């Protein structure tokens, strides 16, 4: 999955070896890295394309049969390529734990998102505001666990 707005492999990639040269995803096999030889830092996941394709299709079919919108948790993989595959398979959106993670998802095309956490700090609210201004079609939901938190967010927005 090569998209011009999603970078190839490099220091921003999970488990990418320090000091290794960045490169295209299509060139990974030429690196001869071996997970079993500990060439890559843990934790990491190795995905089998046929299993991934099957699971994406099965889960989306299940959600459609049950009449629910699917928002897989992006934090697990933090893989823009996987985010794009999930959206292309029909996911309504994605879930993230933080505004930072949401920003990575937005680059991959996420426009409906759930932050499965509270957004508490001014820096996070400013980051969320920046993303919403930059992407007017972005819709984000997050948890609010008290009236006091809601009032704080409202006061921040008013300021």
Backbone as a ProteinNet text record, in pm:
[ID]
protein_1_A
[PRIMARY]
XXXXXXXXXXXXXXXXXXXXXXXXXXXXXXXXXXXXXXXXXXXXXXXXXXXXXXXXXXXXXXXXXXXXXXXXXXXXXXXXXXXXXXXXXXXXXXXXXXXXXXXXXXXXXXXXXXXXXXXXXXXXXXXXXXXXXXXXXXXXXXXXXXXXXXXXXXXXXXX
[TERTIARY]
84.9	0	89.4	112.9	196.2	106.4	101	25.7	123.9	110.4	207	202.9	88.8	78.4	117.1	151.6	195.6	341.4	431.7	573.8	607.2	722.7	770.7	827.5	914.2	975.2	1089.4	1098.2	1204.7	1198	1270.1	1276.8	1140.8	1040.9	905.8	829.5	883.5	816	847.9	745.7	761.5	863.7	958	1061.5	1165.5	1165.6	1266.1	1403.1	1502.7	1635.2	1700.8	1752.2	1823.2	1943.9	1962.5	2075.5	2051.1	1942.5	1912.7	1860.9	1888.7	1843.7	1693.9	1619.2	1477.2	1461.6	1344.6	1320.5	1173.8	1144.6	1007	961.2	835.4	777.4	798.6	790.3	805.9	945.9	1041.1	1179.2	1217	1121.1	1152.4	1218.4	1175.6	1230.8	1380.6	1425.4	1567.6	1654.4	1592.4	1669.6	1720.2	1655	1690.4	1684.2	1601.7	1584.7	1508.9	1544.8	1483.7	1429.8	1299.4	1236.1	1288.4	1304.1	1347.9	1493.5	1571.4	1712.1	1727.4	1614.3	1614.1	1673.5	1656.8	1704.3	1618.5	1498.6	1404.2	1363.3	1345.3	1308.5	1165.4	1143.9	1009.4	946.8	816.7	717.3	693.3	660.9	622.4	531.5	463.9	374.1	414.9	399.3	421.1	285.1	246.1	113.4	122.1	35.9	24.3	-88.2	-56.2	-153.5	-284.4	-278.3	-401.7	-487.4	-425.3	-501.8	-558.6	-479	-524.9	-643.6	-633.2	-742.2	-868	-852.6	-966.9	-1031	-948.8	-1002.3	-1070.3	-1012.5	-1076.2	-1214.1	-1221.6	-1348.5	-1448.4	-1402.6	-1492.6	-1549.3	-1463.8	-1509.4	-1605.4	-1577	-1667	-1801	-1798.2	-1923.4	-2003.7	-1936.7	-2003.7	-2069.4	-1995	-2049.1	-2170.1	-2163.1	-2276.7	-2398.3	-2376.7	-2488.1	-2555	-2476.4	-2529.2	-2578.3	-2553.4	-2598.4	-2523	-2393.2	-2311.9	-2201.8	-2156.8	-2043	-1917	-1815.4	-1691.6	-1584.1	-1521.4	-1410.7	-1297.7	-1219.3	-1111.1	-1014.1	-947.7	-856.2	-720.8	-689.8	-565.4	-441	-455.3	-338.7	-263.3	-335.7	-272.5	-160.6	-185.7	-83.6	-5.8	-69	-11.5	48.9	-24.5	20	-71.7	-24.9	-108.3	-154.2	-70	-108.5	-226.1	-222.9	-333.9	-459.5	-442.6	-558.1	-627.7	-548.5	-605.4	-675.3	-616.9	-680.5	-813.2	-818.2	-941.4	-1049.9	-1011.8	-1108.7	-1156.5	-1064	-1100.7	-1192.1	-1177.2	-1262.2	-1402.2	-1419.3	-1552.4	-1566.8	-1457.2	-1468.1	-1522.5	-1611.7	-1669	-1562.6	-1469.8	-1362.4	-1264.5	-1183.3	-1089	-1090.5	-1047.3	-1033.8	-885.8	-856.3	-719.7	-721	-604.6	-594.7	-559.7	-494.1	-446.1	-467	-458.6	-467.2	-347.5	-230.9	-112.1	-138.8	-192.8	-223	-327.8	-426.8	-527.6	-461.6	-362.8	-293.2	-230.9	-175.4	-118	-229.7	-342.8	-456.9	-512.4	-516.7	-569.1	-484.1	-351.2	-262.8	-298.1	-342.9	-377	-519	-592.1	-725.6	-841.2	-815.4	-924	-1000.3	-1133.8	-1216.3	-1325.7	-1345.4	-1432.2	-1345.3	-1338.4	-1249.1	-1309.7	-1275.2	-1308.6	-1176.7	-1161	-1048.1	-1102.6	-1059.8	-1115	-1052.1	-1060.2	-995.1	-1048.6	-1011.9	-1045.2	-940.5	-983.2	-890.2	-884.1	-772	-766	-681.1	-572.9	-478.6	-501.4	-457.5	-468.9	-391.9	-276.7	-198	-275.4	-342.7	-421.9	-540.7	-607.5	-720.4	-674.1	-557.8	-503	-468.9	-412.7	-382.8	-508.9	-612.2	-740.4	-799.6	-793.7	-843.9	-768.1	-637.4	-556	-600	-617.2	-659.1	-796.1	-887.7	-1022.9	-1023.6	-940.5	-932.3	-868.4	-766.7	-695.5	-779.2	-867.1	-949.3	-1095	-1165.9	-1304.1	-1399.4	-1364.7	-1450.1	-1421.4	-1326.9	-1291.7	-1396	-1441.1	-1533.7	-1469.5	-1463.3	-1395.4	-1486	-1494.4	-1566	-1463.8	-1483.5	-1396.9	-1476.6	-1419.4	-1489.5	-1482.1	-1592.9	-1600.2	-1661.9	-1590.4	-1641.1	-1700.9	-1708.5	-1769.7	-1814.3	-1907.8	-1952.6	-1835.8	-1751.9	-1636.9	-1543.9	-1518.7	-1434	-1499.4	-1629.5	-1701	-1691.6	-1710.2	-1700.8	-1559.9	-1458.1	-1320	-1296.9	-1347.2	-1332.6	-1407.2	-1526.1	-1602.7	-1529.2	-1473.5	-1398.6	-1275	-1208.7	-1090.9	-1132.1	-1243.7	-1290.1	-1329.9	-1393.2	-1434.6	-1314.2	-1205.6	-1085.2	-1016.6
-116.2	0	122.4	180.5	300.3	420.1	510.4	634.4	749.1	853.2	962.8	1035.6	1030.8	1102.4	1015.5	888.5	799.8	762.6	797.9	773.8	625.4	594.2	456.3	418	321.3	276.3	368.5	396.5	482.4	492.9	586.9	600.5	621.8	668.3	687	554.2	448.1	318	237	173.7	91.8	-18.9	-35.1	-139	-120.4	-6.4	17.5	27.3	-45.6	-44.9	94	135.4	262.9	258.4	365.2	374.3	314.7	240.1	184.2	294.3	281.5	380.9	364.7	475.1	467.9	410.5	359.1	303.4	277	230.5	200.3	69	62.3	-58.9	-178.2	-153.8	-261.6	-323.1	-252.3	-300.4	-373.4	-398.8	-458	-595	-675.4	-810.5	-806.7	-702.1	-690.6	-662	-622.4	-592.3	-719.9	-830.2	-960	-958.2	-871.8	-872.3	-998.1	-1053.2	-1176.8	-1153.6	-1163.9	-1144.4	-1247.1	-1371.7	-1477.9	-1462.5	-1385	-1360.7	-1230.4	-1172.5	-1048.2	-929.8	-925.1	-811.5	-687.1	-705.7	-595.2	-589.1	-467.1	-448	-492.7	-547.2	-586.8	-473.5	-462.2	-552.3	-516.1	-616.2	-596.3	-711	-692.8	-796.2	-831.8	-956.4	-1003.8	-1049	-995.1	-1023.4	-1107	-1205.2	-1286.9	-1226.9	-1182.3	-1108.7	-1186	-1316.3	-1392.6	-1395.1	-1409.1	-1408.3	-1269.5	-1166.7	-1030.3	-997.8	-1030.7	-1005	-1079.8	-1205.3	-1284.8	-1220.6	-1182.1	-1126	-990.7	-907.7	-779.5	-802	-892	-922.1	-981.9	-1079.2	-1146.3	-1046.7	-962.3	-868.5	-766.1	-716.2	-618.7	-683	-806	-877.6	-897.4	-933.5	-952.8	-822.3	-712.7	-582.8	-545.4	-568.1	-536	-621.9	-751.7	-840.1	-796.3	-747.7	-706.6	-562.1	-489.6	-351.4	-255.2	-278.5	-190.8	-125.8	-10.8	57.9	8.6	-18.3	-72.9	35.6	51.6	145.6	71.1	-8.1	-85.5	5.5	-51.1	26.5	37.5	154.6	177.1	170.5	192.9	194.2	61.7	-45.9	-177.8	-188.4	-142.7	-157.2	-28.4	85.6	215.5	206.7	141.1	120.3	195.6	305.9	377.8	289.3	195.8	105.8	17.5	-31.9	-113.2	-27.3	96.9	187.1	199.7	225.2	243.8	116.7	1.2	-125.1	-144.4	-110.7	-125.1	-32.6	89.8	184	137.5	90.2	41.3	-80.5	-160.7	-278.7	-240.3	-113.1	-67.5	-21.7	-15.4	33.6	176.5	206.6	339.9	442.4	401.1	487.2	404	470.5	400.6	462.2	384	430.6	446.8	545.9	571.8	601.6	598.1	628.4	774.4	839.2	975.1	1061.4	1191.6	1285.7	1266.5	1238.6	1211.6	1095.6	985.2	869.4	904.8	984.2	1029.7	1102.4	1187	1260.5	1167.9	1057.4	958.7	896.4	867.4	811.8	907.3	1034.8	1134.7	1138	1127.1	1123.4	1003.3	893.9	772.9	776.2	884.9	897.2	881.7	863.8	850.2	982.5	976.3	1095.9	1080.3	958.9	934.2	864.7	921	863.8	873.3	776.1	775	775.5	869.3	863.7	793.5	670.2	584.6	620.4	748.5	801.3	942	1003	1142.5	1230.7	1345	1445.3	1552	1556.4	1635.9	1762.2	1758.4	1868.9	1972.8	2094.6	2202	2168.4	2103.9	2067.5	1968.2	1871.7	1775.9	1843.7	1932.1	2004	2094.1	2156.4	2239.4	2153.1	2034.9	1942.8	1898	1867.7	1827.9	1942.8	2062.5	2180.1	2200	2182.8	2196	2093.6	1968.8	1865.2	1896.1	1942.6	1972.8	2091.5	2190.5	2305.8	2266.2	2183	2141.2	2044.7	1968.5	1867.6	1889.6	1980.4	2013.4	1894.4	1789.1	1670.6	1570.3	1599.4	1509.6	1520	1406.2	1399.5	1312.6	1366.1	1297.1	1293.8	1176.1	1158.8	1117.2	1164.2	1118.5	1117.2	1053.7	1034	1158.5	1185.2	1289.5	1221.5	1221.5	1144.5	1229.9	1360.4	1443.6	1576.3	1638.4	1772.4	1870.4	1851	1940.4	1936.3	1817.1	1806.5	1876.1	1855.8	1920	2072.3	2124.7	2270.3	2320.9	2243.6	2282.2	2289.9	2190.7	2187.6	2307	2333.4	2447.9	2579.6	2593.7	2714.8	2728.1	2616.6	2618.6	2662.8	2607.3	2640.4	2787.8	2839.4	2980.1	3073.6	3031.9	3115.8	3118.2
0	0	0	-113	-123	-149.7	-55.2	-70.4	-53.6	-133.8	-125.4	8.1	79.4	206.3	325.6	301.8	409	379.8	469.9	442.4	436.3	373.5	370.3	505.8	508.7	633.3	673.1	802.5	852.4	1003.4	1059.7	1205.5	1272.1	1195.2	1247.7	1256.5	1199.6	1195.3	1320.5	1374	1494	1468.4	1558.7	1557.1	1447.9	1378.9	1274.9	1341	1291	1353.8	1351.3	1464.7	1472.2	1380.4	1304.2	1213.6	1076.1	1057.8	925.6	833.9	706.3	608.6	581.1	575.1	538	398.3	369	236.5	212.2	94.6	55.5	118.5	148.7	205.6	112.1	-17.4	-115.2	-112.3	-53.4	-51.1	78	165.4	297	284.1	188.3	174.7	144.2	76.2	41.3	164.1	274.5	395.9	463.7	439.2	498.8	651.6	707.4	852.3	892.1	1006	1053	1193.5	1208	1338.4	1438.4	1394.5	1485	1527.2	1450.8	1485.9	1565	1605.5	1683.6	1608.4	1477.1	1398.5	1418.4	1469.3	1489.1	1636.2	1684.9	1826.1	1851.9	1968.3	2011.3	2090.3	2100.4	2040	1894.3	1816.2	1678	1637.5	1528.3	1478.5	1336.3	1303.5	1168.5	1117.7	1003.7	950.8	824.1	816.5	696.4	612.7	492.2	410.1	392.6	366.5	344.2	470.2	586.5	711.7	739.8	714.9	737.2	646.8	520.3	425.6	468.2	506.7	553.4	676.4	773.6	897.6	875	789.2	757.3	695.8	600	532.9	630.9	712.4	806.5	907.7	963.4	1065.7	1007.8	888.9	827.4	792.5	741.7	713.2	841	949.7	1079.1	1124.6	1116.8	1159.2	1074.7	944.9	859.1	890.7	914.2	949.3	1079.1	1173.4	1303.6	1303.8	1195.1	1185.3	1275.7	1292.2	1376.7	1294.5	1342.1	1281.2	1350.3	1271.4	1324	1328.4	1446.9	1464.1	1535.5	1461	1522.3	1597.4	1697	1780.2	1711.1	1660.2	1587.4	1673	1804	1893.3	1888.3	1868.3	1871.1	1769.3	1647.5	1543.7	1518.3	1534.5	1495.2	1355.4	1266.1	1128.7	1033.1	976	879.2	763.6	722	614	656.3	777.9	827.8	847.1	895.9	908.7	773.2	667.9	534.4	487.1	515	475.8	547.6	677.8	754.2	700.1	667.1	611.2	474.1	390.2	257.5	266.2	372	391.5	440.7	482.3	521.8	665.3	741.1	878.7	878.3	970.5	983.1	1020.4	1105.9	1152.8	1233.1	1313.5	1400.2	1538.5	1635.6	1773.6	1805.5	1888.6	1932.7	2081.1	2143.7	2285.8	2311.2	2214.5	2236.9	2112.5	2131.7	2019.8	1927.1	1981.7	1898.8	1803.5	1855.1	1771.8	1666.1	1705.8	1610	1493.5	1522.3	1417	1313.7	1358.1	1265.9	1182.8	1247	1174.6	1070.3	1102.9	1009.7	882.6	896.3	779.3	690.7	751.8	676.9	621.6	647.5	589.3	685.9	813.2	910.6	918.3	907.8	920.6	1026.1	1076.7	1192.1	1295.9	1416.6	1516.6	1655.8	1734.4	1876.6	1952.8	2043.7	2135.7	2258.8	2279.4	2384.4	2518.9	2549.5	2668.4	2688.9	2797.7	2821.1	2753.3	2705.2	2653.9	2761.4	2835.1	2957.2	2949.5	2876.6	2881.7	2773.8	2801.9	2704.2	2576.4	2587.6	2469.1	2381.9	2444.8	2367.9	2301.4	2373.4	2314.6	2200	2216.5	2108.4	1987.2	2011	1901.5	1830.7	1907.3	1850	1768.3	1823.3	1752.1	1620.1	1622.9	1501.6	1395.8	1436.7	1342.1	1283.2	1367.7	1320.9	1223.9	1250.4	1158.7	1025.9	1032.3	911.6	827	893.9	825.4	866	797.6	836.2	831.9	757.2	749.8	861.4	947.9	1058.7	1169.7	1220.8	1334.2	1441.4	1564.4	1674.5	1795.9	1858.3	1983.5	2088.4	2212.5	2321.5	2450.6	2552.3	2679.4	2767	2833.2	2934.8	3056.3	3169.7	3284.5	3395.5	3374.1	3478.6	3420.3	3489.8	3451.3	3464.7	3566	3586.6	3464.3	3411.8	3293	3174.4	3158.3	3048.5	3060.5	3180	3202	3170.7	3208.2	3179	3028.8	2954.6	2808.8	2746.5	2797.1	2745.5	2771.5	2890.9	2924.7	2836.3	2811.8	2725	2585.1	2533.7	2399.3	2390.6	2493.6	2495	2494.7	2559.7	2566.8	2432.5
[MASK]
+++++++++++++++++++++++++++++++++++++++++++++++++++++++++++++++++++++++++++++++++++++++++++++++++++++++++++++++++++++++++++++++++++++++++++++++++++++++++++++++

